[in-house]
Amino acid sequence: MRSDLTFTAIDFETATGHQNSACAVGIVTVESGVITNEFYSLIQPPRNEYMWQTTRVHGIKPKDTLYSPTFKELFQDIKPLLSNKLMIAHNELFDRNVLRKTMLYYGLVYEELGLPEMWECTYKIYRKKGFKPTRLNACCEVLGIDLNHHEALSDARACAELYLRHPFVESLVEG
């Protein structure tokens, strides 16, 4: 494990096919190579609407988020966890777009978070190392990382573990 890495790993689950429909978030803070904080919350998506396809993936239903905060209500709690951080996600484009589009939906300004245009992506890192498949659960299985897949905090924690280990994982591609 690297003791010099400081970053934030994040994972969202969505309620529908729309990227502004965050229904859960997991955020893991790593300081000097050690997990120092974990945050998880269910989020009430717009109109508390779900698609059966997404519920089948993560198991979250409208009854689970009926009394949960909206993203706008939750934002003040998560803003300090994200602002000006090195961000890591397993599919950074998806999670970055969920954050950006959910903020836009609620009239929040993404640029105020001071995040880089692109984040670090463990999917891309492990694909370059030759992992096939490169899904989060597949990478975790190979490396023996505990995972309750599609539970946002477990996914964020697993992503953090993958990022901490990546410098020490030998390439699986024969050169």
C-alpha positions as CSV (number, residue, x, y, z in Angstrom):
1,M,0.0,0.0,0.0
2,R,1.2,3.5,-0.7
3,S,1.4,5.7,2.4
4,D,1.8,9.0,0.4
5,L,-1.6,9.0,-1.3
6,T,-4.3,11.4,-0.3
7,F,-7.5,11.3,-2.3
8,T,-11.3,10.8,-2.2
9,A,-13.1,7.8,-3.8
10,I,-16.7,8.2,-4.7
11,D,-19.5,6.0,-6.0
12,F,-23.1,6.8,-6.9
13,E,-26.1,4.6,-7.6
14,T,-28.8,6.1,-9.7
15,A,-32.6,5.5,-9.7
16,T,-33.2,5.8,-13.4
17,G,-31.2,6.0,-16.6
18,H,-30.8,9.7,-16.1
19,Q,-27.5,10.7,-14.6
20,N,-29.2,13.3,-12.4
21,S,-31.1,10.6,-10.5
22,A,-28.6,9.8,-7.7
23,C,-30.2,7.6,-5.1
24,A,-27.1,6.7,-3.0
25,V,-23.6,8.0,-2.5
26,G,-20.6,6.5,-0.9
27,I,-17.5,8.7,-0.2
28,V,-14.2,7.4,1.2
29,T,-11.5,9.8,2.3
30,V,-7.9,8.6,2.2
31,E,-5.1,10.6,3.9
32,S,-1.5,9.5,3.6
33,G,-2.6,6.0,2.4
34,V,-5.1,5.4,5.3
35,I,-8.9,5.5,5.1
36,T,-9.8,8.3,7.6
37,N,-13.5,8.9,6.8
38,E,-16.4,7.1,5.2
39,F,-19.7,8.7,4.3
40,Y,-22.8,7.1,3.0
41,S,-26.3,8.3,2.4
42,L,-29.4,7.4,0.5
43,I,-30.7,10.2,-1.6
44,Q,-34.2,10.9,-2.7
45,P,-34.0,11.2,-6.5
46,P,-36.2,13.6,-8.4
47,R,-39.9,12.8,-7.8
48,N,-38.6,9.6,-6.0
49,E,-39.0,7.8,-9.3
50,Y,-37.1,4.5,-10.1
51,M,-36.8,2.2,-13.0
52,W,-37.1,-1.5,-12.2
53,Q,-33.8,-2.1,-14.1
54,T,-31.8,0.0,-11.7
55,T,-33.6,-1.3,-8.6
56,R,-32.7,-4.8,-9.8
57,V,-29.0,-3.8,-9.9
58,H,-28.7,-2.1,-6.5
59,G,-31.9,-3.1,-4.6
60,I,-32.9,0.5,-3.7
61,K,-36.6,1.2,-3.9
62,P,-38.8,4.3,-3.6
63,K,-39.8,3.3,-0.1
64,D,-36.2,3.3,0.9
65,T,-35.6,6.9,-0.1
66,L,-39.1,8.4,0.6
67,Y,-37.8,10.2,3.7
68,S,-34.1,10.6,2.6
69,P,-32.7,14.0,1.9
70,T,-32.6,15.3,-1.7
71,F,-29.2,15.9,-3.1
72,K,-29.6,19.6,-2.6
73,E,-30.3,19.0,1.1
74,L,-27.4,16.6,1.4
75,F,-24.9,18.8,-0.5
76,Q,-23.7,20.9,2.4
77,D,-22.6,17.6,4.2
78,I,-20.7,16.3,1.2
79,K,-19.3,19.5,-0.2
80,P,-16.3,19.6,2.2
81,L,-15.6,15.9,1.5
82,L,-15.2,16.7,-2.2
83,S,-13.9,20.3,-2.5
84,N,-10.4,20.6,-4.1
85,K,-9.7,16.9,-3.7
86,L,-8.0,14.3,-6.0
87,M,-11.1,12.3,-7.0
88,I,-11.1,8.6,-7.8
89,A,-13.9,6.5,-9.2
90,H,-14.0,3.1,-10.8
91,N,-15.9,4.5,-13.8
92,E,-14.9,8.1,-13.4
93,L,-16.9,9.4,-16.4
94,F,-20.2,8.0,-14.9
95,D,-19.6,9.2,-11.3
96,R,-18.3,12.6,-12.4
97,N,-21.3,13.0,-14.7
98,V,-23.8,12.0,-12.0
99,L,-22.2,14.6,-9.6
100,R,-22.2,17.3,-12.3
101,K,-25.7,16.6,-13.7
102,T,-27.3,16.2,-10.2
103,M,-25.7,19.5,-9.1
104,L,-27.0,21.2,-12.3
105,Y,-30.5,19.8,-11.7
106,Y,-30.6,21.4,-8.3
107,G,-29.0,24.7,-9.4
108,L,-25.6,24.0,-7.7
109,V,-22.4,25.0,-9.4
110,Y,-20.1,22.1,-10.0
111,E,-17.1,24.4,-10.8
112,E,-17.2,25.7,-7.2
113,L,-15.9,22.3,-6.0
114,G,-12.6,23.0,-7.6
115,L,-12.3,19.5,-9.1
116,P,-10.1,18.5,-12.0
117,E,-11.8,18.1,-15.4
118,M,-11.1,14.4,-15.3
119,W,-10.7,12.2,-12.3
120,E,-8.5,9.2,-11.7
121,C,-10.2,6.0,-12.9
122,T,-9.4,2.6,-11.5
123,Y,-11.3,0.9,-14.4
124,K,-8.8,2.5,-16.8
125,I,-5.8,1.8,-14.6
126,Y,-6.6,-1.9,-14.2
127,R,-7.5,-2.3,-17.9
128,K,-4.0,-1.0,-18.8
129,K,-2.6,-3.6,-16.4
130,G,-4.4,-6.3,-18.5
131,F,-7.2,-7.1,-16.2
132,K,-10.1,-8.8,-18.1
133,P,-12.8,-8.2,-17.3
134,T,-12.3,-4.9,-15.6
135,R,-15.6,-4.6,-13.7
136,L,-15.2,-3.5,-10.1
137,N,-16.3,-6.9,-8.8
138,A,-13.9,-8.7,-11.1
139,C,-10.9,-6.6,-10.0
140,C,-11.8,-7.0,-6.4
141,E,-12.1,-10.8,-6.7
142,V,-8.7,-11.1,-8.3
143,L,-7.1,-8.9,-5.5
144,G,-9.1,-10.3,-2.6
145,I,-10.9,-7.1,-1.8
146,D,-14.2,-7.4,0.1
147,L,-17.1,-6.0,-1.9
148,N,-20.9,-5.8,-1.5
149,H,-21.2,-4.8,-5.2
150,H,-23.6,-1.9,-6.0
151,E,-23.8,-0.7,-2.4
152,A,-22.3,2.8,-2.8
153,L,-20.0,2.8,0.2
154,S,-18.7,-0.7,-0.4
155,D,-18.0,0.3,-4.0
156,A,-16.2,3.5,-3.0
157,R,-14.2,1.7,-0.4
158,A,-13.2,-1.0,-2.9
159,C,-12.2,1.7,-5.4
160,A,-10.0,3.3,-2.8
161,E,-8.4,-0.1,-2.1
162,L,-7.8,-0.6,-5.8
163,Y,-6.2,2.8,-6.1
164,L,-4.0,2.3,-3.1
165,R,-2.8,-1.1,-4.5
166,H,-2.3,-0.2,-8.2
167,P,1.4,0.7,-8.1
168,F,2.1,-2.7,-6.6
169,V,-0.1,-4.8,-8.9
170,E,2.0,-6.3,-11.7
171,S,0.8,-6.0,-15.2
172,L,-1.1,-9.0,-16.4
173,V,-0.2,-8.3,-20.0
174,E,2.9,-10.2,-21.2
175,G,5.3,-7.9,-22.9
